[in-house]
Amino acid sequence: WYGGTCAEVQGDRGGSRVLAVSPDRAPVLWDLHSDTLRTLPSIQEWPGVLPASLHPEGDRVVRALASAEGTTVVVTRLEDGTEARAMIPSDMEQAEPPFPHYSPSGARIALVTDFGTTFTYLNANDLQVVRSESLLQEGEDRTGDADDQSYRVAFRPQGGQVALARPGRVELLDSLTARVRADAPLSGSRVRVEYSADGTWVVANSSTEVVVLEAETGRISGR
């Protein structure tokens, strides 16, 4: 049934719903109990395909659409299709919609916008901004290859922490307040971050190096 490119697969906490997201078709929700497939409806203002994130409870999805005014975050409840929205203003027109991420508890939403130059952290209940800041270093140009500026975020599977990769370093943040708990230097571009399955380690890789951190302390274990 799936004829698109390779999809990212997300599951809810209870293991009853699976969301398949790919860049060339609308997200598809698979209900395992009823063995039914459902294509998520498009957002009226955006006829194209948008990245989506499934809430841990499996009852809603979050998507983000980009415009000249900024980023609009849209949360859609799956049972009745009702929407909640929030606009995050920007002074830079975006070419690609950002990918939102729910925290393991579902209490927060993280996304990187503006070609990877702005990190935004939202309260998932009311879509109020908890933290929003530029990821650019002082004097750095905001234009250029979008992939070179695609800094990423990752949530600790057990909750309590989120890793943010930004120019020159990796930050470990408190998952509720987004305050920095620890950081470590990291050179290069095209940065990616990920936690180990048990949440003990953070692995950050860039175009020039790989760094392994202790999640609790931020101490560098290997480089």
Summary of the structure (lengths in Angstrom):
residues: 223
radius of gyration: 17.3
end to end distance: 43.0
largest distance: 54.4
contacts: 671
relative contact order: 0.09
helix: 1%
strand: 48%
